[in-house]
Amino acid sequence: MRILHTSDWHVGKVLKGHSRLTEHIAVLADVVKIAQAERPDLIIVAGDLYQTSAPTPEATRVVTRALSALRATGAHVAVIGGNHDNGAALDALRPWADAAGITLRGTVRDNPDEHRISGVTDDGEIWRLVALPFLSQRYAVRATEMYDLTAAEANQTYADHIGRLIGALTSDFFDTSAVNLITAHLTVVGGTLGGGEREAHSVLGYAVPSTIFPSSTHYVALGHLHRPQNVIGPCPIRYSGSPLAIDFGEEENIPSVAIIDVTANTAAKVREVPISSARALRTVRGTLDDLAAVDAGDAWLRVIVREAPRAGLREQVQELLPHAIDIRIDPELLPNSAASARAAARAGRSPRELFTDYLCDCGHADDDGVRELFDELYDEVST
């Protein structure tokens, strides 16, 4: 059978005040064209369809039309919710999805069979798919309790709970007469961040070992990390990455989808198919004279200006580079004030790192309990 694996669309993303809806329409049209050319039996969308949990009507229209177009290729389409999605809102779309022939799972239900999906290809290949939407730490405990597993203890980690869920849902994977598949939205140890992920749901105890996936799994289709990559484990594990760069931290990523050919008796063969219409993000540096020589095409630009701060400098840069949407003065040229030093020290640092610095300043560097409480609070408010 053939599988098309994509994830992390983040439709509705606004970059420095600029809507990217037109870009998303073009990129998802490319994904549909690839599906039409490759003729997959199964298309997996591994979470984060939307940028926010309250998408606009326009974003919802783009996503539902893209899913309908993918289904129109004749493939079975399976979709799970990610950490940016509103899982309950996705579940509310299930009547539409069912009518359209699309399998949509926004949240973990109390019936394990809700997350076991199966089918048969036109060539008679039987496949099984375990579909696990994103689970925050507090809901991971509830989910394991729903399946009447061993009592969830307070000191168990997120990885323990996810591992038990995967174990329960893949209990029939010992039978290798079918193609055994898993899709999930989570961070696996060994994966490399793409640059634009929500940090609270990427680290801080959210990483799980690849050993939670049974060796009898033919392919694990992951979402959450935006860089296309394989992860070493007991079976083939892959992040498809985002089909376009979400933020400037991802400018080195190559947007693509993954095409997988596999049978019950042969190993998965994976290849990347690039997304040709994805608009690039670039960072450029230099003086005004240097910037005047830059040919960035239609890429969105982050510009680090090596000029002393002065009135009208931003306008001069934008006149030279109309697609410059993030313009900054090189920190080396900023006034050497205490406020500037503090801002430079904070730049690019995560909330957890900043809080750790605060604890050190207060003389509580070794207070892991306070750090853990901060992680829990930050997870709660960011969810």
N, C-alpha and C positions, 0 to 999 in steps of 0.2 A: 504494500500500500504506500501511498504518497501523502505526506503531511506538509502543510504550510503553517509555520509557527511565527506569530507576530505578537507584540505586546507594547505596553507603555506608549499609547497614542497621545495621551495628555491633551485631548481636544479641549479648546477653551483657554489654552495657555496665552498669557499676555507677557510680552518681553519688553521691559522698560516702557510700558505704556502703549506698546504696539500690538494690536491683535494679530494672531497668526492663523486665523480661521481660513484665509485663502490658501495659505501654505498647507494646512491640514487637508483641505479638499483635494489639492493636487497630489499630495503624498498618498492619501488613501485611494485615490483613483489609480495611482501606480500599483498599489498593493492588489487592487482588483484586477488590473491588467496582468500582473504576474500570475494570479490565480487562474485567470482565463487561459494563459499560455501553458502553465504547468499542470493544470487539471488535477489538483490534489483530491484525494478521497475525504480528507478531514482537514479543516482549518481551525487552529487553536489561537484564541486571543487571550493571552495570559495576564489580563488585568491592567488597571489604570487606563481605562478608556478615556476618562475625563481628567482635567487638571484639578478640578475642585469637586467637593461633595454636593455643590449646588450649581450644576451646569446651567448655562443659559439655554433658552429654546433653540437658538441657532446651533449651539454645540450638540444638543440632543438630536437635532435633525441630521447633522453631519454623521454622527455615530450610527444612528439607526439606518440611514440610507446606505452607509458603507457596509454594515452587517447584512442588510438585505441584498446588496449587490454581490457580496461574497457568497451568500446562499444561492443566488441565482446561477452561479457557476456550476451548480450540481453537487458541490461538496457539502458534507455535514459540517456545521459551524458550531463550535463549543467556546463559550465565553465565561470568564470568571471575573469577579470584582477584585480590584486592587486597593491599596491603602489610600489612594486619592479619591476613590469612588465612594459613593454612598451605597453600601451593600443593600440596605432595605429598599432604596429607590430603584436599584436594578431589579430586585426581586419583584417590585411592583410592575415592571415591564414584562414579566414572564408570560402573561396571557398573550401579549403581542408576539413575543419571541416564539412561543409554542405554535401560534398560528402561522408564523413565518417559517417554521421548521428549524429554528435556532435554539440550541441548548444554552440557557443563561442561568448562571448560579452566582448570586450576589453575596450571600451569606451562608454560613454553615448551618444546616438544618438538623433536627433531631433524628432524622431517618437516614442512616448511612447510605441506603440505596439511592437517595437523592443525588449523591456524589459519585455514584458508579454508573457510568454511561457506556453503552456498548453499541456495536453496529457491525455490519458486514459490507465489504466493498463490492463493487460490481463484478470483481474477479473472484469473489468468494472468500476473501481474507477476513477472518473474524478479528475484531479489535475491542479492547476494553480500555476505558479512560477513567482515571480517578481525577476529579475536578475539585480542587481545594482553594476557595477564595482566601483573601488575606484575613488573618486573624491578629488582632492586637493582643498584648500580653494578658489583659484581664479576661478577654473572651476566649482565649485558648484554654484556660482552666475550665470555663463553663462548657466548652465544646467537648472536652474529654469526659466530663461528668455526664453529658447527655448520652454518651455511648455506653454507659454502665461499665466502664473500665475500672481498674483499681482506683482507690480513693486518691484524689488529687491532693498532694501535700503542699503546705505553704512554701517549703524550701525547694520545690522542684523548679527547674528553669523552663524558660520558653521552649528551648530545644527539646526538653523531655516531653512536653505536652504535644508539640507538633510531631515528634517521632512516634508517640503512641497513636495519634490520629492516623498518620500515614500507615502504621502497622495494621490498624483495624480496617482501614479502607482497602488495603491491598492483600487481605487475607487469602484471596483466591489466586494471587499471582504465581503460586507454585505451579499452576497449570499453564504451561508454556505453549499450548496448542493455539493460543491467540496472541496477537500483538498487545503487550501490556504497556500502557502509557499513563503518565502522571502529568498534570499541569497544576502549578501552584504559584502563588505570588509571595515570595519571601527571599531572604538573603541567605545564601549558602556560603559557608566558610571556604575561602579560596577564590571567591568571586571578586572582581575588581569594580569599584564604583565607577559609574560613567561620568559623574560630576554634577548632575542635577537632581539627584534623589533627595527625598526628605530624610534627613539624617536620623531623626528620632526613630524611624522605622527601618533603618538600614544597619545600625550598630546598636550600642547600648543594650546588649543582651538579646537582640533579635536575630542574630546569626545562628544558623543550625548546621550541623555537620552533614556532609554528603552521604554519610553512612545511614541516614534515616531512610534512604531509598533502597528497596530490595534489589538484589543483584539480578533478579528475574525480570526487572523492568527493561523494556526495549528502548525507551526514550523518555526523558523528563523535560518537559517544556516549561521553562520558568519565565516569570516576569518580575520586574522590580528594579534590577540593575540595568542601566541604560546603554551599556557597552556590549556589543555582540561578543560572546565568548563561550567557550566550553569550560566546564568545571570538572576536575578530576574526582572520580567517585567509583562506586561499584558497578555503575551502569552509565550509559551516555546521558550527560546532563548538560543543558545549554540554556543560556539567556539569548533571546533573539535580539535584544536591544531595542531602542526606540527607533521608529522609522524616520525621525528627524531630530536634530540636536535641540534639546529642550532649553539649555542655558549655555553661557559661554564656557563653563567648565567642561562641556562636551564637544568642543569644536574639533577635537582630534578623532572623534568617533566616526565610523563609516556607517551611515544609516542603511539598513538592509532588512530582509526577512530571511528566515531559514527554510530550506526545502529538505525534507527527510524522506529517504526511501528505505523501507524496512519490511521484512516479513517475520512470521513467527519463528522461522528457522535461520534467518540471516541477520547480521548486525546492521544497525542503523548507519546509513551513509548520509552525511550532512553537508550541504553546500549553502553558501551565502548568495543571495541575489540582491545586488545593490538597488537602492531607491534613487532613481536618476533625478527626480524633481525636487529633492530635499534641498532647501535653501541653506547655504553654509553660514556658519558663525565664525568670525575671525577677530583676533586681537592684533592690533598694529601699534607700534610705538615710534616716537620720533618728534623732531621739531616740525614746525609748520612747513619748512622746505622739504623735509623728509616725507611728510604726509602728502604733499602736493604730487609726489612721484608714485604714490600708491595706486595700483589698479586692483580694486577688490571686487570687480564685477557687481553682482547684486547681493553680495553677502551682507548680513547685518554685522556691524562693526563695534567692537569695544576699543576705544582709542586711549592710549596712555600718552599724554602730551608732555614733551620735554621742553616746556617753556615756563617762565615765571608766571604765577597767577596774575591776571589782569582783566579788567572789564572788556567784554567783547571777544575774549579768546574762544569761548564755546561757539559763538556765531561764526568765527573765522574757520574753525575746524569743520563745522557742518556745511559751510560753503564749499570747502575742498572735498569733503566726503559726505554726501547727502544721506548715506545709509548709516552714519555714525549715530548710535542710539545710547551709548554709554561712554561718556567722555570724562576722563579723570586726569588730574595733574600728577606727573610722576612724583611719588612721595619724597624722593630725594630733593626735589625743588620746592617743597612746601616750607613755610616758616617753621623754624625749630621751636615751636611752642609746646607746652605740656599737653594741651588739648590735641594738637596734631600727633604728638608721640603716642598718646593713648588711642587715638583713632587708628593709627598705623598698626599698633599692637593688636587691636581687635579685628582688623581686616582679615577676612577669610577664616576666622576661627569659629568653631561650632559653639552652640549654647553650652554644651557640657564642658568644653575646654575653658570657656569664659567663667563658668561657675567654679571650676577647679581652681582657676587663678584667684578668684575671690576668696575661696576657702584658705588658700595659701597666704593671702594678704592678712586674713583674720587669725592666722595661727592654727587652723584646723585642717592642715593638709592630709592628715592620716584618718580623718573622720569619714570612713567609707559608708557609714549608715546614712549620713546626711546626703552624700552623693547619690546613694540608691533612692532616697526619698525624692530628690530632685529629678532623677530619671523617670520615676513613676509619675510625678506631677507633670513633667514635660510631655510624657507619652499621652497622658489623659487630655491635656489641653490641645495638643496638636492633632489628636484623633477627633 
